[in-house]
Amino acid sequence: MVDNKKKEKKEAWMRIFVLIVTGIILGVWKSLNVVLFIVNWFIVVFKGKRNQGIAEFCEIWNTQSYDFFRYMTFVTNKRPFPFESLKPNMTKFEK
């Protein structure tokens, strides 16, 4: 019982480090996603079809962000990327 409380306290402090590291990575990645959103928008406007590769890349960010917020809000103790491997996408590309 006491050991479990110690683990929880340690994990709570670890969240600060995870917030900094993963937060920076996801922030940069988010900026890239905004650029890719604009690129994909122009592709759709001029070609009439979405770029599947760009959409799937953006979905990776969506999934990793979701896992990050689950960890930071104490829903789970499974650490997000880069402390664990990338999770598979939550959703698939809709054609």
GROMACS elastic network, one bead per residue, 0.5 to 0.9 nm:
[ bonds ]
;  ai    aj funct       b0    kb
    1     4     6  0.51604   500
    1     5     6  0.64819   500
    1     6     6  0.87954   500
    2     5     6  0.51588   500
    2     6     6  0.63094   500
    2     7     6  0.87518   500
    3     6     6  0.50361   500
    3     7     6  0.62638   500
    3     8     6  0.87162   500
    4     7     6  0.50516   500
    4     8     6  0.62542   500
    4     9     6  0.86833   500
    5     8     6  0.50686   500
    5     9     6  0.61920   500
    5    10     6  0.85727   500
    6     9     6  0.51416   500
    6    10     6  0.61336   500
    6    11     6  0.85555   500
    7    10     6  0.50726   500
    7    11     6  0.60674   500
    7    12     6  0.85334   500
    8    11     6  0.50317   500
    8    12     6  0.60889   500
    8    13     6  0.87442   500
    8    77     6  0.88647   500
    9    13     6  0.64097   500
    9    14     6  0.86221   500
   10    13     6  0.52477   500
   10    14     6  0.61834   500
   10    15     6  0.88452   500
   11    15     6  0.63972   500
   11    77     6  0.74402   500
   12    15     6  0.53575   500
   12    16     6  0.75889   500
   12    72     6  0.89891   500
   12    74     6  0.84116   500
   13    16     6  0.57652   500
   13    17     6  0.75294   500
   14    17     6  0.53688   500
   14    18     6  0.63062   500
   14    19     6  0.85769   500
   15    19     6  0.58216   500
   15    20     6  0.85566   500
   15    71     6  0.79761   500
   15    72     6  0.64958   500
   15    79     6  0.86847   500
   16    19     6  0.50309   500
   16    20     6  0.64207   500
   16    21     6  0.88387   500
   16    72     6  0.88551   500
   17    20     6  0.52662   500
   17    21     6  0.62627   500
   17    22     6  0.83613   500
   18    21     6  0.52428   500
   18    22     6  0.55367   500
   18    23     6  0.73654   500
   18    68     6  0.87915   500
   18    72     6  0.83997   500
   18    79     6  0.78518   500
   18    80     6  0.80159   500
   18    82     6  0.89241   500
   18    83     6  0.81236   500
   19    22     6  0.56231   500
   19    23     6  0.51528   500
   19    24     6  0.80396   500
   19    68     6  0.84328   500
   19    72     6  0.74104   500
   20    23     6  0.51637   500
   20    24     6  0.61035   500
   20    25     6  0.87034   500
   21    24     6  0.54692   500
   21    25     6  0.64704   500
   21    26     6  0.87697   500
   21    82     6  0.82596   500
   22    25     6  0.50467   500
   22    26     6  0.59676   500
   22    27     6  0.83077   500
   22    68     6  0.76359   500
   22    80     6  0.75058   500
   22    81     6  0.67970   500
   22    82     6  0.67820   500
   22    83     6  0.85109   500
   23    26     6  0.52145   500
   23    27     6  0.59011   500
   23    28     6  0.86315   500
   23    68     6  0.84013   500
   24    27     6  0.50282   500
   24    28     6  0.62815   500
   24    29     6  0.84893   500
   25    28     6  0.53920   500
   25    29     6  0.61062   500
   25    30     6  0.85285   500
   25    82     6  0.86382   500
   26    30     6  0.58486   500
   26    31     6  0.86160   500
   26    61     6  0.74558   500
   26    64     6  0.80966   500
   26    65     6  0.70140   500
   26    68     6  0.89818   500
   27    30     6  0.50006   500
   27    31     6  0.64691   500
   27    32     6  0.88216   500
   28    31     6  0.52031   500
   28    32     6  0.64931   500
   28    33     6  0.87430   500
   29    32     6  0.50537   500
   29    33     6  0.62001   500
   29    34     6  0.87854   500
   29    61     6  0.71407   500
   30    34     6  0.63174   500
   30    35     6  0.87932   500
   30    58     6  0.87214   500
   30    61     6  0.74083   500
   31    34     6  0.51584   500
   31    35     6  0.65384   500
   31    36     6  0.87194   500
   32    35     6  0.51532   500
   32    36     6  0.61706   500
   32    37     6  0.85496   500
   32    58     6  0.89355   500
   33    37     6  0.59322   500
   33    38     6  0.86099   500
   33    54     6  0.87801   500
   33    57     6  0.83255   500
   33    58     6  0.59618   500
   33    61     6  0.79201   500
   34    38     6  0.64123   500
   34    39     6  0.87068   500
   35    38     6  0.52280   500
   35    39     6  0.62709   500
   35    40     6  0.86336   500
   36    40     6  0.59247   500
   36    41     6  0.83255   500
   36    54     6  0.66464   500
   36    55     6  0.84628   500
   36    58     6  0.78704   500
   37    40     6  0.51157   500
   37    41     6  0.60071   500
   37    42     6  0.87038   500
   37    54     6  0.80676   500
   37    55     6  0.82772   500
   37    58     6  0.82627   500
   38    42     6  0.63642   500
   38    43     6  0.86640   500
   39    42     6  0.52769   500
   39    43     6  0.62848   500
   39    44     6  0.87810   500
   39    54     6  0.87692   500
   40    44     6  0.61797   500
   40    45     6  0.85762   500
   40    50     6  0.64304   500
   40    51     6  0.63103   500
   40    54     6  0.69656   500
   40    55     6  0.79072   500
   41    44     6  0.51839   500
   41    45     6  0.61842   500
   41    46     6  0.86821   500
   41    50     6  0.78315   500
   42    46     6  0.60550   500
   42    47     6  0.81448   500
   43    46     6  0.53739   500
   43    47     6  0.55223   500
   43    48     6  0.70633   500
   43    49     6  0.69013   500
   43    50     6  0.65469   500
   43    51     6  0.71603   500
   44    47     6  0.53188   500
   44    50     6  0.52281   500
   44    51     6  0.77870   500
   45    48     6  0.56280   500
   45    49     6  0.79431   500
   46    49     6  0.83298   500
   47    50     6  0.80884   500
   49    52     6  0.89169   500
   50    53     6  0.89001   500
   50    54     6  0.83461   500
   50    55     6  0.76847   500
   50    95     6  0.86683   500
   51    54     6  0.55832   500
   51    55     6  0.63849   500
   51    56     6  0.87867   500
   52    55     6  0.50943   500
   52    56     6  0.60564   500
   52    57     6  0.85302   500
   52    93     6  0.69451   500
   52    94     6  0.88976   500
   52    95     6  0.85553   500
   53    56     6  0.52185   500
   53    57     6  0.61384   500
   53    58     6  0.86576   500
   54    57     6  0.51018   500
   54    58     6  0.62441   500
   54    59     6  0.86484   500
   55    58     6  0.51692   500
   55    59     6  0.62538   500
   55    60     6  0.89105   500
   55    93     6  0.70221   500
   56    60     6  0.64959   500
   56    89     6  0.83036   500
   56    92     6  0.76269   500
   56    93     6  0.63865   500
   57    60     6  0.52858   500
   57    61     6  0.69840   500
   58    61     6  0.52535   500
   58    62     6  0.64733   500
   58    63     6  0.89180   500
   59    63     6  0.62279   500
   59    64     6  0.86011   500
   59    89     6  0.64346   500
   59    90     6  0.78921   500
   59    91     6  0.74931   500
   59    92     6  0.81938   500
   59    93     6  0.83868   500
   60    63     6  0.52352   500
   60    64     6  0.62204   500
   60    65     6  0.85525   500
   60    86     6  0.82513   500
   60    87     6  0.80722   500
   60    88     6  0.75791   500
   60    89     6  0.56871   500
   60    90     6  0.83369   500
   61    64     6  0.51235   500
   61    65     6  0.59348   500
   61    66     6  0.84429   500
   61    89     6  0.87787   500
   62    65     6  0.52451   500
   62    66     6  0.61971   500
   62    67     6  0.87762   500
   62    89     6  0.80858   500
   62    90     6  0.83107   500
   63    66     6  0.51294   500
   63    67     6  0.63419   500
   63    68     6  0.86633   500
   63    86     6  0.88646   500
   63    87     6  0.71425   500
   63    88     6  0.76088   500
   63    89     6  0.56925   500
   63    90     6  0.59450   500
   63    91     6  0.84347   500
   64    67     6  0.51065   500
   64    68     6  0.61126   500
   64    69     6  0.87244   500
   64    80     6  0.69639   500
   64    81     6  0.68021   500
   64    86     6  0.71565   500
   64    87     6  0.68775   500
   64    88     6  0.89435   500
   64    89     6  0.83793   500
   65    69     6  0.62362   500
   65    70     6  0.85733   500
   65    80     6  0.84711   500
   66    69     6  0.53059   500
   66    70     6  0.62180   500
   66    71     6  0.87224   500
   67    70     6  0.50586   500
   67    71     6  0.62585   500
   67    72     6  0.86524   500
   67    76     6  0.88145   500
   67    78     6  0.85173   500
   67    79     6  0.80581   500
   67    80     6  0.58547   500
   67    81     6  0.83073   500
   67    87     6  0.83602   500
   68    71     6  0.52256   500
   68    72     6  0.61501   500
   68    73     6  0.86495   500
   68    79     6  0.75178   500
   68    80     6  0.52689   500
   68    81     6  0.76955   500
   69    73     6  0.59970   500
   69    74     6  0.85526   500
   69    75     6  0.85212   500
   69    80     6  0.88221   500
   70    73     6  0.54045   500
   70    74     6  0.64457   500
   70    75     6  0.51689   500
   70    76     6  0.61339   500
   70    77     6  0.86456   500
   70    78     6  0.88686   500
   70    80     6  0.88113   500
   71    74     6  0.52853   500
   71    75     6  0.58739   500
   71    76     6  0.51701   500
   71    77     6  0.59631   500
   71    78     6  0.65859   500
   71    79     6  0.62785   500
   71    80     6  0.69633   500
   72    75     6  0.76340   500
   72    76     6  0.82658   500
   72    77     6  0.87840   500
   72    79     6  0.89222   500
   73    76     6  0.79209   500
   74    77     6  0.67471   500
   76    79     6  0.79940   500
   78    84     6  0.79811   500
   79    82     6  0.82609   500
   79    83     6  0.59109   500
   79    84     6  0.61431   500
   80    83     6  0.58070   500
   80    84     6  0.56980   500
   80    85     6  0.78205   500
   80    86     6  0.79335   500
   80    87     6  0.85667   500
   81    85     6  0.58308   500
   81    86     6  0.58017   500
   81    87     6  0.80348   500
   82    85     6  0.64475   500
   82    86     6  0.74762   500
   84    87     6  0.83686   500
   86    89     6  0.88706   500
   87    90     6  0.83831   500
   88    91     6  0.88194   500
   89    92     6  0.70195   500
   91    94     6  0.87122   500
